[in-house]
Each structure stands twice: as structure tokens, then as C-alpha cells.
Amino acid sequence: MRAMRLSPLVLSLALAAGCSCSDDGVLDGGDPDGGGGVDGGDVDGGGGMDGSAGMDGSADAGPGIVVVDGGLLLPDGNIIPLGPIPCQGHIYQCGDEMDNDGDGLVDSADPDCLGPCDNNEGGYYLDIPGGDSAPCRLDCYFDQDQGSGNDHCEWDHRCDPLEPDPNPMCAYRDPPPPSASCPDPQDPRCAETCGPLVPNGCDCFGCCNLPAGTDRWVFIGSVDGDGTPTCDLAHASTDADCHPCTPVPGCLNECDTCELCLGRTELPPECLPTPDAGVPPDGGFPDAGPDYDGGVYDGGVPTPVCSDGRTSCGVPGLPPCAAGYFCLTGCCTFFG
């Protein structure tokens, strides 16, 4: 049967309602070779994670995911193209599949991109028009609006003794004024709504562990006295550029040893599976890959752990995330 390309509108409808997509970012429809879905078996019976050709001549991007002409081949022969990734119905710089800052890195491969809800490939300030309209007050930093109110996340820089906001209005107060809402603990719905969008190593309000693996926490939305954004990875160790902050424990996504995180793009060697484990530490792909031999892995690269069920991504040898999903610190993430 001739493969049919889906339009972006049809694709979005299919992803939302009818394409049999799993919630971990990988497609999983029926598989003609009996090996499960697109994330469980190989629809063309062919190549492995080294990109070798399958039985039908298509390139195989990994276990059961076949890339044809820049898209994902479904078991029924349809092709879902890999294209721009929306943030709440909008396309911003970090989701447009373009290298906007000219550094040779595109979107999820660019360490300055914090997800598709990021309109700035040159630093950590999201630069979404109207996104930071409420002085001192924050809700989820990693969606398209940083003002307070609509994510059940509430924080105010007037509650932080480290004073990450240089605006005199946002200076620390003890006790905080009645208008400064800093609940402890946070509403559980904050973690439910914002938590999946938070990169490893950050809290919901943009307070992140930088440099990664240290005891230093900085506000990645830092600006100078003129309101110019100053925080990026190159200046993560400089207080004047990335202002110290206090992480909020009620919505904190710490970076574990075998997780990629903000500022960490490679995993340590101990994250390779042991010879008797049989599968990567995320329970991933036991049936494919050039380093898989007789039930054990005998080489290759460490695999990021995604303990919440999302699909691992972001290291060589792993397949791309499904259309509409962003590879956020090693995990395929849907931003809606």
C-alpha cells in the first residue's frame, strides 16, 4: 500500500484522539510482525539502532521506529512527519525545528532550549511576549506564561531571602507582605500540571541547579537592573548573571545520577547497564541495537533514566521522540 502523508492538522487530531499513541511519547499501534507497537517491534523486520536498512530498504532509527523521508512510518503504511513542536497551540523558536541562533544546534539538541515553550535559543530567559507580566510573582516557569494564577503554582520572590529579582519591589520581606503568595507545601495540582514540563535539576519556578551537580541554585530567568536577560550556561557560575535562588521543595525535579539535566548532556559510565542486567536502566530496548548480544549489553552509551514512564531520548543510538514531543533532558515530553 502506498504510504500517505498526514497534514499537520490531521496529524494533531490523530495524536490527540485516534492514532493510538502512548502517553510516553512513542507511537504504539498494531505491529504486522507481531512485535508490539511502533515502540515495541519493528514494522519492517529490519535494521537496528545503527541505522542499517530494514527488509524494505527503510532506515530504522531504533527498535520498532522506522524513519522514512523524515517521518515515522506507522504499521498501516501511513507516515507521520516529524516537524515543529507546538507549545499550547503556539510555535516558538525552540519548537520551530530551526537553528535560530546559528550555533549549529536545533531545538531539543540546543542546551539553551527548555522545551517548545521557549522563544529564545540564546539563553534561559524564555522571551515569550507577555510571559512575565506580573512582577515578583511566578507560576510555572516552563509554559508560555510566567505570571501567577493558572497552573495552581504560586511563588513570589519576596519570599526568597536570596533575592533573585533585582527589582526593588521584589526585595525579601520577613514576613512577606499579604500579597506575596508562597504556600508551603505547594498545591498538589502544581506538580501535576507543571511537573512534567520541568527539566531535571529545576523547580517549577525556574530555580535550577547550575552548574549541574553542585550545591549552587540560580534563577534562570535572571535579568540585570535594566531588565536585560543575563543567565545562560556559559555564565551559570556568576552571581551577577545567574542570580542565586532558593529551590521550592514542593515542586522540585532533582537530577539523579543517571538522568540528563540542565547543563548536563552526558551521563557517567556507571549508568551503563551491567552485563547481567540484560536491559538499559530505564527498562528500554532489549531487542535491538548493535551493542545487544545474547541477552546482555556489551558496550554502547549510557541510557537516560525516565522514571515516570516517559521514553528516553537525547543520546546517540536512541530513536527520535514521536511527532509533537520534545526531548527534554533525556525524556520525550508533551507540552500540549
C-alpha positions in Angstrom: 0.0 0.0 0.0 1.3 3.5 -0.8 2.3 5.5 2.2 0.1 8.6 2.8 1.4 11.8 4.3 -0.7 13.4 7.0 -1.2 17.1 7.1 -0.3 19.0 10.3 -4.0 19.4 11.1 -4.7 15.7 10.6 -1.6 14.8 12.5 -2.6 16.9 15.5 -6.0 15.4 15.6 -4.6 11.9 15.2 -2.2 12.4 18.0 -4.9 13.8 20.3 -7.6 11.3 19.6 -7.1 8.4 17.2 -3.5 7.4 16.3 -3.1 5.0 19.2 -0.2 7.0 20.7 1.0 6.1 24.1 1.4 8.7 26.8 5.1 8.2 26.9 5.7 9.9 23.6 6.1 6.8 21.4 3.6 5.5 18.9 2.2 2.1 19.6 -0.3 0.8 17.1 -0.6 -2.7 15.8 2.6 -4.3 14.5 2.4 -6.6 11.4 5.4 -8.6 12.6 3.8 -9.4 15.9 6.4 -7.5 17.9 4.1 -5.0 19.6 3.6 -1.3 18.6 5.9 1.1 17.0 7.8 1.3 20.3 7.8 -2.5 20.8 8.6 -4.2 17.5 10.0 -3.5 14.1 7.4 -2.8 11.4 9.8 -3.6 8.6 11.5 -6.5 10.3 14.8 -4.8 9.7 17.8 -2.9 10.9 18.9 -2.0 14.3 19.9 1.1 16.2 23.0 1.6 14.0 20.8 2.9 11.2 21.1 -0.2 8.9 18.5 -0.8 6.3 15.4 -3.0 7.1 13.9 -5.6 4.8 12.0 -2.9 2.9 15.0 -0.7 2.5 13.9 1.9 5.0 16.3 3.3 7.6 15.5 2.0 11.1 16.0 4.7 13.8 15.8 2.2 16.6 13.7 -0.7 17.9 10.5 -0.6 16.0 10.7 3.0 14.9 11.3 3.4 11.1 12.1 6.8 9.7 11.1 7.4 6.1 11.6 10.7 4.4 12.0 12.5 7.7 8.8 11.0 9.2 7.7 8.0 11.3 6.4 5.0 9.4 3.2 3.6 11.0 2.3 -0.1 10.8 -0.6 0.7 8.4 1.8 2.4 6.0 0.9 6.0 6.9 3.7 8.4 7.6 3.7 10.9 10.5 6.1 13.7 9.7 8.5 15.0 12.3 8.0 18.7 12.3 7.5 21.8 14.5 6.5 21.1 18.1 3.8 23.4 19.5 3.5 24.9 22.9 -0.1 25.3 23.9 -1.0 25.9 20.3 1.9 28.3 19.5 5.2 27.7 17.7 8.2 29.4 19.4 11.9 29.4 18.5 12.7 26.2 20.4 9.9 24.3 18.7 10.1 25.5 15.1 12.8 23.0 14.1 15.2 25.8 13.0 18.6 26.9 14.2 17.5 30.4 15.2 20.8 31.4 16.9 23.1 29.9 14.3 25.0 27.7 16.8 24.5 24.6 14.7 22.1 23.1 17.2 18.3 22.8 16.6 15.7 22.9 19.4 15.9 19.8 21.6 19.6 19.5 20.7 20.3 23.0 21.8 21.2 23.2 25.5 19.6 26.7 25.7 16.2 25.4 24.8 14.0 24.5 27.8 11.2 23.0 25.7 8.9 24.3 22.9 7.6 26.9 25.3 10.8 28.9 24.8 11.2 31.7 22.4 15.0 32.2 22.9 17.8 29.9 21.7 20.5 32.2 23.2 19.9 31.8 26.9 17.5 30.6 29.6 15.1 33.6 29.6 12.0 32.4 27.7 11.4 35.7 26.0 7.7 35.0 25.3 5.7 38.2 24.8 3.6 38.9 27.9 5.0 35.8 29.6 6.5 37.6 32.6 3.9 40.3 33.2 3.5 40.0 36.9 6.4 41.5 38.8 7.8 39.3 41.7 5.1 36.7 41.3 5.6 33.4 39.4 3.7 30.3 38.4 5.1 27.5 36.2 8.2 28.9 34.5 8.3 26.4 31.7 5.0 27.0 30.0 4.1 30.0 27.8 3.1 32.4 30.7 5.1 33.0 33.8 2.7 35.3 35.6 0.8 33.8 38.5 -2.6 32.2 38.6 -3.4 29.5 36.1 -1.2 26.4 37.0 -2.0 26.1 40.7 1.7 27.0 41.2 2.3 30.1 43.4 5.6 31.7 44.3 6.9 35.2 45.0 10.5 36.4 45.0 9.6 38.5 48.1 9.7 35.2 50.0 13.2 34.3 48.9 16.0 35.6 51.2 18.5 35.3 48.3 16.5 38.0 46.4 17.0 36.7 42.8 14.9 39.6 41.3 16.8 42.9 41.3 13.5 44.9 41.1 13.3 46.8 44.4 9.7 45.9 44.6 10.7 42.2 44.8 13.1 42.5 47.8 12.8 39.9 50.5 10.4 40.7 53.3 10.1 38.9 56.6 7.4 38.3 57.0 6.3 38.5 53.3 3.5 41.0 52.6 0.0 39.7 52.3 0.1 40.0 48.5 3.1 37.6 48.3 1.7 34.0 48.0 4.3 31.4 48.8 2.4 28.4 50.0 4.2 25.6 51.8 3.5 23.0 50.7 2.5 23.8 47.1 -0.9 22.8 45.9 -0.5 19.2 44.6 -2.0 20.3 41.3 1.1 22.4 40.7 3.3 19.3 40.4 0.6 17.6 38.3 0.3 20.4 35.9 3.8 21.9 35.7 5.9 19.0 36.9 6.2 17.1 33.6 7.5 20.3 31.9 10.2 20.9 34.4 13.8 20.0 33.3 15.7 17.7 35.6 17.6 19.8 38.0 15.0 22.6 38.4 11.9 23.5 40.4 8.7 24.7 38.8 9.7 28.4 39.2 13.0 28.4 37.2 15.3 27.9 40.2 17.9 25.4 38.8 21.0 23.6 40.0 23.8 25.2 37.9 26.5 24.2 37.3 24.8 20.7 37.4 25.8 18.5 40.3 26.8 21.4 42.6 25.1 22.9 45.6 24.5 26.1 43.6 20.9 27.1 42.7 20.2 30.0 40.4 17.2 31.7 38.8 17.5 31.1 35.1 15.1 34.0 34.4 17.6 36.4 35.9 17.8 40.0 34.4 20.0 42.9 35.2 18.9 46.3 36.6 17.7 47.3 33.1 15.7 44.2 32.6 18.1 42.6 30.1 18.3 38.8 30.5 21.7 37.6 31.7 21.6 33.9 32.6 22.9 31.2 30.2 25.0 28.1 30.6 28.3 30.0 30.0 27.6 32.3 32.9 26.0 29.8 35.3 28.7 30.3 37.9 28.5 34.1 38.0 26.1 35.5 40.6 25.8 38.8 38.6 24.4 36.9 35.6 22.6 33.9 37.2 21.2 35.1 40.5 21.2 32.7 43.4 17.8 31.5 44.5 16.2 29.0 46.9 14.5 26.0 45.3 10.9 25.3 46.3 10.7 21.7 47.5 7.0 21.2 46.8 7.7 21.3 43.0 11.4 20.3 42.6 12.7 17.9 40.0 16.2 17.0 41.2 18.7 15.5 38.8 19.7 11.9 39.7 22.9 10.2 38.7 21.6 8.5 35.6 19.5 11.5 34.4 20.3 14.1 31.9 19.6 17.6 33.3 20.0 21.3 32.7 23.7 21.8 32.0 24.5 18.0 31.8 24.4 16.5 28.4 26.4 13.3 29.1 25.9 10.5 31.6 28.6 9.0 33.7 29.9 5.5 32.8 28.2 3.9 35.8 24.8 4.5 34.0 25.6 1.7 31.5 23.7 -1.5 32.3 25.7 -4.2 34.0 26.3 -7.4 31.9 23.7 -9.4 33.9 21.0 -6.7 33.7 20.0 -7.5 30.2 18.3 -4.2 29.5 19.2 -0.5 30.0 18.4 1.0 33.4 15.2 2.5 32.1 13.8 -0.9 31.1 14.2 0.1 27.5 15.0 -1.8 24.4 16.1 -5.4 24.9 15.6 -6.5 21.3 17.7 -4.1 19.2 20.9 -2.2 18.9 24.5 -3.0 17.8 25.6 -3.4 21.4 23.0 -6.0 22.4 24.4 -9.5 22.3 22.7 -12.6 23.5 20.6 -11.1 26.3 23.2 -8.6 27.6 24.5 -5.2 26.6 28.3 -5.3 26.0 29.1 -1.7 25.2 27.5 1.5 23.8 26.5 4.6 25.7 24.6 5.1 29.0 20.8 5.4 28.6 19.0 8.2 30.4 16.5 7.1 33.1 12.9 8.4 32.8 11.4 7.0 36.0 7.9 8.5 35.3 7.3 6.3 32.2 8.4 8.7 29.5 10.6 7.4 26.7 14.3 8.0 26.9 15.9 10.2 24.3 18.8 12.6 23.8 21.8 10.2 23.5 23.3 8.6 20.4 21.5 5.3 19.4 18.1 6.2 20.8 15.2 6.8 18.3 13.7 10.2 18.0 10.6 11.2 20.0 7.3 10.9 18.3 5.8 13.8 16.5 4.7 16.6 18.9 7.0 15.5 21.7 10.1 17.4 22.8 13.2 15.7 24.1 13.6 17.4 27.4 16.7 16.5 29.5 16.6 12.9 28.2 12.8 12.3 28.2 10.2 12.6 25.5 7.8 15.3 26.8 4.4 16.6 25.6 3.7 20.3 26.1 0.2 20.4 24.9 
